[in-house]
Amino acid sequence: MKILVTGGCGFIGSNFIRYLLQHADSEEVVNLDALTYAGNPATLADLEGHPRYRFVSGDICDRSLVEQVLTSGVDAVVHLAAESHVDRSILEAAAFVRTNVLGTQVLLDAGRNARVRRFVHVSTDEVYGSLGPTGQFTEESPLTPNSPYAASKAGADLLVRSYVQTYDLPAIITRASNNYGPYQFPEKVIPLFLTNALEGHELPLYGDGRHVRDWLFVADHCAGLLRVLQGGRVGEVYNIGGDQECTNLELARLILQAVGASETLIQHVKDRPGHDRRYALSCEKMATELGWHPPLRSPMP
């Protein structure tokens, strides 16, 4: 099987490509990435010349290029390319709508025309909006996004669903909780806090720091994505969470403790607009249908 991975030079994409090549022995991988600020080809530089790996530089909004790539014998698409930083979406939403909505629509059209056998669209728990102090989001929870980023991903999710219903495209949606792990761009909270702590700089913490996130190690996410690719039901949504909730304040303290730095580096700053209070995902469907559940891990990072 030849698998197209979009955004393969990004954080999750590069980890997923490595996971595929290690755990799916017969698969060929084509990596399509526009190499924006968050895409780093160095993360996969050691794969140059690998017999089952090929890199294509390009934008998922480039219809001609996407069609050319998909008609080269691609059997499946794992769509990870996205603008993903909430703060950037608040400052300028246009790029998020272009890449996350229009780019997804271009891929869906090309996938339909190429008659791909599988299309896995990788989304986020942020499409569900903010959760109260108890409970978990399920795949049946309504979509109530509160940031331009989350809204653009929710729009893409609905487009994918419509292509399943209208065109019988064999697509599946996954929604993951916050990922952490190697190759993550340092604008995200864990690498930002870690590098700041190591350099003795302040850790900027939004509001009271009691916003709760469910953290998922990226390799565990990759394992879940492969399960969905291989055995997920067409038209379904699968939550992939870490079952590891943590407030941002607790996270900052863990990082400072890990590097031996003082908690005086924590600097509370003005909260960002539309800041969701809590995310938590139920992964019962992944466990019941696909035999995947988040492994028990030590406290982060």
C-alpha positions as a Markdown table, in Angstrom:
| # | Residue | x | y | z |
|---|---|---|---|---|
| 1 | Met | 0.0 | 0.0 | 0.0 |
| 2 | Lys | 1.2 | 3.5 | -0.8 |
| 3 | Ile | 0.2 | 6.1 | 1.8 |
| 4 | Leu | 0.2 | 9.8 | 1.3 |
| 5 | Val | 1.0 | 11.7 | 4.6 |
| 6 | Thr | 0.3 | 15.4 | 4.4 |
| 7 | Gly | 2.3 | 17.7 | 6.7 |
| 8 | Gly | 4.9 | 15.0 | 7.1 |
| 9 | Cys | 7.7 | 17.4 | 8.1 |
| 10 | Gly | 5.6 | 18.7 | 11.0 |
| 11 | Phe | 5.6 | 17.5 | 14.6 |
| 12 | Ile | 3.0 | 14.7 | 14.4 |
| 13 | Gly | 3.5 | 14.0 | 10.7 |
| 14 | Ser | 7.2 | 13.3 | 11.1 |
| 15 | Asn | 6.6 | 11.0 | 14.0 |
| 16 | Phe | 3.9 | 9.2 | 12.1 |
| 17 | Ile | 6.1 | 8.6 | 9.1 |
| 18 | Arg | 8.8 | 7.1 | 11.3 |
| 19 | Tyr | 6.2 | 5.0 | 13.0 |
| 20 | Leu | 4.8 | 3.7 | 9.7 |
| 21 | Leu | 8.2 | 2.8 | 8.3 |
| 22 | Gln | 9.0 | 0.9 | 11.6 |
| 23 | His | 5.7 | -0.9 | 12.2 |
| 24 | Ala | 4.2 | -1.3 | 8.7 |
| 25 | Asp | 6.8 | -3.2 | 6.8 |
| 26 | Ser | 5.2 | -3.2 | 3.3 |
| 27 | Glu | 3.9 | 0.3 | 3.2 |
| 28 | Glu | 5.4 | 3.0 | 0.9 |
| 29 | Val | 5.2 | 6.6 | 2.3 |
| 30 | Val | 4.9 | 9.8 | 0.3 |
| 31 | Asn | 5.3 | 12.9 | 2.3 |
| 32 | Leu | 3.7 | 16.1 | 1.0 |
| 33 | Asp | 4.7 | 19.2 | 2.9 |
| 34 | Ala | 4.7 | 22.9 | 2.1 |
| 35 | Leu | 7.7 | 23.5 | 4.6 |
| 36 | Thr | 6.1 | 26.4 | 6.4 |
| 37 | Tyr | 7.7 | 27.8 | 9.5 |
| 38 | Ala | 6.5 | 24.7 | 11.5 |
| 39 | Gly | 7.7 | 22.1 | 8.9 |
| 40 | Asn | 11.4 | 21.1 | 9.3 |
| 41 | Pro | 12.9 | 18.7 | 6.7 |
| 42 | Ala | 15.8 | 18.0 | 9.1 |
| 43 | Thr | 13.4 | 15.9 | 11.3 |
| 44 | Leu | 13.4 | 13.3 | 8.5 |
| 45 | Ala | 16.8 | 14.0 | 6.9 |
| 46 | Asp | 18.1 | 10.5 | 7.8 |
| 47 | Leu | 15.3 | 9.0 | 5.7 |
| 48 | Glu | 16.7 | 10.4 | 2.5 |
| 49 | Gly | 17.3 | 7.5 | 0.1 |
| 50 | His | 15.0 | 5.2 | 2.1 |
| 51 | Pro | 13.5 | 2.8 | -0.5 |
| 52 | Arg | 10.0 | 3.2 | 0.9 |
| 53 | Tyr | 10.0 | 6.9 | 1.5 |
| 54 | Arg | 9.6 | 9.9 | -0.9 |
| 55 | Phe | 9.3 | 13.6 | -0.1 |
| 56 | Val | 7.3 | 16.0 | -2.3 |
| 57 | Ser | 7.5 | 19.8 | -1.5 |
| 58 | Gly | 4.2 | 21.4 | -2.1 |
| 59 | Asp | 1.0 | 23.0 | -0.8 |
| 60 | Ile | -2.2 | 21.0 | -0.2 |
| 61 | Cys | -4.1 | 23.9 | -1.7 |
| 62 | Asp | -2.3 | 23.4 | -5.0 |
| 63 | Arg | -4.9 | 21.3 | -6.8 |
| 64 | Ser | -2.8 | 20.3 | -9.8 |
| 65 | Leu | 0.1 | 19.1 | -7.6 |
| 66 | Val | -2.2 | 17.2 | -5.2 |
| 67 | Glu | -4.0 | 15.5 | -8.1 |
| 68 | Gln | -0.6 | 14.6 | -9.6 |
| 69 | Val | 0.6 | 13.0 | -6.4 |
| 70 | Leu | -2.6 | 11.1 | -5.7 |
| 71 | Thr | -2.8 | 9.6 | -9.2 |
| 72 | Ser | 0.7 | 8.2 | -8.8 |
| 73 | Gly | -0.7 | 5.1 | -7.2 |
| 74 | Val | -1.6 | 6.4 | -3.8 |
| 75 | Asp | -3.9 | 4.0 | -2.0 |
| 76 | Ala | -4.5 | 5.9 | 1.3 |
| 77 | Val | -4.3 | 9.4 | 2.7 |
| 78 | Val | -3.5 | 10.4 | 6.2 |
| 79 | His | -4.2 | 14.1 | 6.4 |
| 80 | Leu | -2.1 | 15.9 | 9.0 |
| 81 | Ala | -1.2 | 19.1 | 7.3 |
| 82 | Ala | -2.7 | 22.0 | 9.1 |
| 83 | Glu | -2.2 | 25.4 | 10.6 |
| 84 | Ser | -2.5 | 24.5 | 14.3 |
| 85 | His | -1.4 | 27.3 | 16.7 |
| 86 | Val | -4.4 | 28.9 | 18.4 |
| 87 | Asp | -2.6 | 32.1 | 19.3 |
| 88 | Arg | -1.7 | 32.6 | 15.6 |
| 89 | Ser | -5.3 | 32.0 | 14.6 |
| 90 | Ile | -6.5 | 34.7 | 16.9 |
| 91 | Leu | -4.1 | 37.2 | 15.3 |
| 92 | Glu | -4.9 | 36.2 | 11.7 |
| 93 | Ala | -7.5 | 33.6 | 10.8 |
| 94 | Ala | -7.2 | 33.7 | 7.0 |
| 95 | Ala | -4.3 | 31.2 | 6.8 |
| 96 | Phe | -6.2 | 28.7 | 9.0 |
| 97 | Val | -9.3 | 28.8 | 6.8 |
| 98 | Arg | -7.2 | 28.5 | 3.6 |
| 99 | Thr | -5.1 | 25.5 | 4.8 |
| 100 | Asn | -7.4 | 23.7 | 7.1 |
| 101 | Val | -10.7 | 24.1 | 5.1 |
| 102 | Leu | -9.8 | 24.8 | 1.5 |
| 103 | Gly | -6.7 | 22.5 | 1.6 |
| 104 | Thr | -8.8 | 19.7 | 3.0 |
| 105 | Gln | -11.4 | 20.2 | 0.3 |
| 106 | Val | -8.7 | 20.0 | -2.4 |
| 107 | Leu | -7.5 | 16.7 | -0.9 |
| 108 | Leu | -11.0 | 15.3 | -0.7 |
| 109 | Asp | -11.7 | 16.0 | -4.3 |
| 110 | Ala | -8.4 | 14.6 | -5.4 |
| 111 | Gly | -8.9 | 11.5 | -3.2 |
| 112 | Arg | -12.3 | 10.9 | -4.6 |
| 113 | Asn | -11.1 | 11.2 | -8.2 |
| 114 | Ala | -8.2 | 8.9 | -7.5 |
| 115 | Arg | -10.5 | 6.4 | -5.8 |
| 116 | Val | -8.3 | 6.1 | -2.7 |
| 117 | Arg | -9.2 | 3.2 | -0.5 |
| 118 | Arg | -8.8 | 5.1 | 2.8 |
| 119 | Phe | -8.8 | 8.7 | 3.8 |
| 120 | Val | -7.9 | 9.4 | 7.5 |
| 121 | His | -8.5 | 13.0 | 8.5 |
| 122 | Val | -6.6 | 14.0 | 11.7 |
| 123 | Ser | -8.5 | 16.5 | 13.8 |
| 124 | Thr | -8.4 | 17.8 | 17.3 |
| 125 | Asp | -10.4 | 17.7 | 20.6 |
| 126 | Glu | -10.7 | 21.5 | 20.3 |
| 127 | Val | -13.6 | 21.2 | 17.9 |
| 128 | Tyr | -15.7 | 20.1 | 20.9 |
| 129 | Gly | -15.2 | 23.4 | 22.7 |
| 130 | Ser | -14.8 | 23.8 | 26.4 |
| 131 | Leu | -15.7 | 21.1 | 28.9 |
| 132 | Gly | -17.0 | 21.5 | 32.5 |
| 133 | Pro | -15.0 | 20.2 | 35.5 |
| 134 | Thr | -16.2 | 16.6 | 35.1 |
| 135 | Gly | -16.9 | 14.2 | 32.3 |
| 136 | Gln | -15.3 | 13.5 | 28.9 |
| 137 | Phe | -16.1 | 14.3 | 25.3 |
| 138 | Thr | -17.3 | 11.4 | 23.2 |
| 139 | Glu | -17.5 | 11.1 | 19.5 |
| 140 | Glu | -21.2 | 12.1 | 19.8 |
| 141 | Ser | -20.5 | 15.4 | 21.5 |
| 142 | Pro | -21.6 | 18.5 | 19.6 |
| 143 | Leu | -19.0 | 20.6 | 17.8 |
| 144 | Thr | -18.8 | 24.0 | 19.6 |
| 145 | Pro | -15.4 | 25.5 | 18.6 |
| 146 | Asn | -14.3 | 28.6 | 20.4 |
| 147 | Ser | -11.2 | 29.7 | 18.4 |
| 148 | Pro | -10.6 | 30.4 | 14.7 |
| 149 | Tyr | -8.2 | 27.4 | 14.7 |
| 150 | Ala | -10.8 | 25.1 | 16.2 |
| 151 | Ala | -13.5 | 26.4 | 13.9 |
| 152 | Ser | -11.4 | 25.8 | 10.8 |
| 153 | Lys | -10.8 | 22.2 | 12.0 |
| 154 | Ala | -14.5 | 21.7 | 12.7 |
| 155 | Gly | -15.3 | 23.0 | 9.2 |
| 156 | Ala | -12.8 | 20.5 | 7.7 |
| 157 | Asp | -14.4 | 17.7 | 9.8 |
| 158 | Leu | -17.8 | 18.5 | 8.4 |
| 159 | Leu | -16.5 | 18.6 | 4.9 |
| 160 | Val | -15.0 | 15.1 | 5.4 |
| 161 | Arg | -18.3 | 13.9 | 6.7 |
| 162 | Ser | -20.2 | 15.3 | 3.7 |
| 163 | Tyr | -17.8 | 13.6 | 1.2 |
| 164 | Val | -18.6 | 10.3 | 2.9 |
| 165 | Gln | -22.3 | 10.9 | 2.7 |
| 166 | Thr | -22.4 | 12.4 | -0.7 |
| 167 | Tyr | -19.7 | 10.7 | -2.6 |
| 168 | Asp | -19.1 | 7.5 | -0.6 |
| 169 | Leu | -15.5 | 8.5 | 0.0 |
| 170 | Pro | -14.0 | 6.0 | 2.4 |
| 171 | Ala | -13.0 | 8.6 | 5.0 |
| 172 | Ile | -12.6 | 8.4 | 8.8 |
| 173 | Ile | -12.0 | 11.3 | 11.3 |
| 174 | Thr | -9.8 | 11.1 | 14.3 |
| 175 | Arg | -9.8 | 13.7 | 17.1 |
| 176 | Ala | -6.7 | 13.7 | 19.4 |
| 177 | Ser | -5.9 | 15.5 | 22.6 |
| 178 | Asn | -2.8 | 17.6 | 23.1 |
| 179 | Asn | 0.3 | 15.8 | 21.9 |
| 180 | Tyr | 3.8 | 16.1 | 23.2 |
| 181 | Gly | 7.1 | 14.5 | 22.2 |
| 182 | Pro | 10.1 | 14.9 | 19.9 |
| 183 | Tyr | 10.3 | 17.4 | 17.0 |
| 184 | Gln | 7.5 | 19.7 | 18.4 |
| 185 | Phe | 7.9 | 23.3 | 17.3 |
| 186 | Pro | 8.9 | 25.5 | 20.2 |
| 187 | Glu | 5.8 | 27.8 | 20.0 |
| 188 | Lys | 3.8 | 25.0 | 21.7 |
| 189 | Val | 3.6 | 25.1 | 25.5 |
| 190 | Ile | 5.8 | 22.1 | 26.5 |
| 191 | Pro | 8.8 | 22.9 | 24.3 |
| 192 | Leu | 8.3 | 26.6 | 25.0 |
| 193 | Phe | 8.3 | 26.2 | 28.8 |
| 194 | Leu | 11.1 | 23.6 | 28.6 |
| 195 | Thr | 13.5 | 25.8 | 26.6 |
| 196 | Asn | 12.6 | 28.9 | 28.7 |
| 197 | Ala | 13.2 | 27.0 | 31.9 |
| 198 | Leu | 16.6 | 25.7 | 30.7 |
| 199 | Glu | 17.6 | 29.2 | 29.7 |
| 200 | Gly | 16.4 | 30.8 | 32.9 |
| 201 | His | 13.6 | 32.8 | 31.2 |
| 202 | Glu | 10.1 | 33.3 | 32.5 |
| 203 | Leu | 7.3 | 30.8 | 31.7 |
| 204 | Pro | 4.3 | 32.9 | 30.4 |
| 205 | Leu | 1.2 | 31.3 | 31.9 |
| 206 | Tyr | -2.2 | 32.4 | 30.7 |
| 207 | Gly | -4.7 | 33.6 | 33.3 |
| 208 | Asp | -4.8 | 31.6 | 36.6 |
| 209 | Gly | -3.1 | 28.6 | 34.9 |
| 210 | Arg | -5.9 | 26.3 | 35.9 |
| 211 | His | -6.9 | 25.4 | 32.3 |
| 212 | Val | -6.9 | 21.6 | 32.0 |
| 213 | Arg | -5.5 | 19.6 | 29.1 |
| 214 | Asp | -5.4 | 15.9 | 28.3 |
| 215 | Trp | -1.9 | 15.0 | 27.2 |
| 216 | Leu | -1.0 | 12.3 | 24.7 |
| 217 | Phe | 2.5 | 11.1 | 23.9 |
| 218 | Val | 2.9 | 11.5 | 20.1 |
| 219 | Ala | 4.1 | 7.8 | 19.6 |
| 220 | Asp | 0.9 | 6.6 | 21.2 |
| 221 | His | -1.1 | 8.9 | 18.9 |
| 222 | Cys | 0.7 | 7.4 | 15.9 |
| 223 | Ala | -0.1 | 3.9 | 17.1 |
| 224 | Gly | -3.8 | 4.9 | 17.3 |
| 225 | Leu | -3.7 | 6.4 | 13.8 |
| 226 | Leu | -2.3 | 3.2 | 12.4 |
| 227 | Arg | -5.0 | 1.2 | 14.0 |
| 228 | Val | -7.6 | 3.5 | 12.5 |
| 229 | Leu | -6.0 | 3.4 | 9.1 |
| 230 | Gln | -5.9 | -0.4 | 9.1 |
| 231 | Gly | -9.2 | -1.2 | 10.8 |
| 232 | Gly | -11.4 | 1.9 | 11.4 |
| 233 | Arg | -14.9 | 1.9 | 10.1 |
| 234 | Val | -15.6 | 4.3 | 7.2 |
| 235 | Gly | -17.7 | 7.4 | 8.2 |
| 236 | Glu | -16.8 | 7.0 | 11.9 |
| 237 | Val | -15.1 | 9.4 | 14.3 |
| 238 | Tyr | -12.5 | 8.1 | 16.8 |
| 239 | Asn | -11.2 | 10.0 | 19.8 |
| 240 | Ile | -7.6 | 9.4 | 20.6 |
| 241 | Gly | -6.7 | 10.7 | 24.0 |
| 242 | Gly | -4.0 | 10.3 | 26.6 |
| 243 | Asp | -6.1 | 10.0 | 29.8 |
| 244 | Gln | -3.5 | 12.2 | 31.4 |
| 245 | Glu | -5.2 | 15.5 | 32.6 |
| 246 | Cys | -3.1 | 18.3 | 33.9 |
| 247 | Thr | -3.6 | 22.0 | 34.6 |
| 248 | Asn | -1.2 | 24.3 | 32.8 |
| 249 | Leu | 0.1 | 25.4 | 36.2 |
| 250 | Glu | 0.8 | 21.8 | 37.2 |
| 251 | Leu | 2.6 | 21.4 | 33.9 |
| 252 | Ala | 4.8 | 24.4 | 34.4 |
| 253 | Arg | 5.7 | 23.2 | 37.9 |
| 254 | Leu | 6.6 | 19.7 | 36.5 |
| 255 | Ile | 8.9 | 21.2 | 33.9 |
| 256 | Leu | 10.6 | 23.5 | 36.4 |
| 257 | Gln | 11.1 | 20.6 | 38.8 |
| 258 | Ala | 12.5 | 18.4 | 36.0 |
| 259 | Val | 15.2 | 20.9 | 35.1 |
| 260 | Gly | 15.9 | 22.0 | 38.6 |
| 261 | Ala | 14.6 | 25.6 | 38.1 |
| 262 | Ser | 12.7 | 27.8 | 40.5 |
| 263 | Glu | 8.9 | 28.3 | 40.4 |
| 264 | Thr | 9.6 | 32.0 | 40.5 |
| 265 | Leu | 10.0 | 31.8 | 36.7 |
| 266 | Ile | 6.3 | 31.3 | 36.4 |
| 267 | Gln | 4.8 | 34.6 | 35.1 |
| 268 | His | 1.0 | 34.9 | 34.9 |
| 269 | Val | 0.0 | 36.9 | 31.8 |
| 270 | Lys | -3.4 | 38.1 | 30.5 |
| 271 | Asp | -5.6 | 35.3 | 29.4 |
| 272 | Arg | -6.1 | 34.8 | 25.7 |
| 273 | Pro | -9.6 | 35.4 | 24.2 |
| 274 | Gly | -11.9 | 32.3 | 24.0 |
| 275 | His | -9.6 | 30.2 | 26.1 |
| 276 | Asp | -11.2 | 26.8 | 26.6 |
| 277 | Arg | -11.2 | 25.8 | 30.3 |
| 278 | Arg | -10.9 | 22.0 | 30.0 |
| 279 | Tyr | -10.5 | 19.2 | 27.4 |
| 280 | Ala | -10.9 | 15.5 | 28.2 |
| 281 | Leu | -11.6 | 12.6 | 25.7 |
| 282 | Ser | -13.3 | 9.3 | 26.1 |
| 283 | Cys | -11.4 | 6.6 | 24.2 |
| 284 | Glu | -13.8 | 3.8 | 24.8 |
| 285 | Lys | -14.6 | 3.5 | 21.1 |
| 286 | Met | -11.0 | 3.1 | 20.2 |
| 287 | Ala | -10.6 | 0.4 | 22.9 |
| 288 | Thr | -13.8 | -1.5 | 22.0 |
| 289 | Glu | -13.5 | -1.4 | 18.3 |
| 290 | Leu | -9.7 | -1.3 | 17.6 |
| 291 | Gly | -8.1 | -2.5 | 20.8 |
| 292 | Trp | -6.2 | 0.7 | 21.4 |
| 293 | His | -6.1 | 2.5 | 24.7 |
| 294 | Pro | -3.7 | 5.1 | 26.1 |
| 295 | Pro | -0.7 | 3.4 | 27.8 |
| 296 | Leu | 0.0 | 4.2 | 31.4 |
| 297 | Arg | 2.9 | 6.7 | 31.5 |
| 298 | Ser | 4.8 | 8.6 | 34.2 |
| 299 | Pro | 3.7 | 12.2 | 34.8 |
| 300 | Met | 4.9 | 14.6 | 32.1 |
| 301 | Pro | 7.0 | 15.9 | 30.7 |
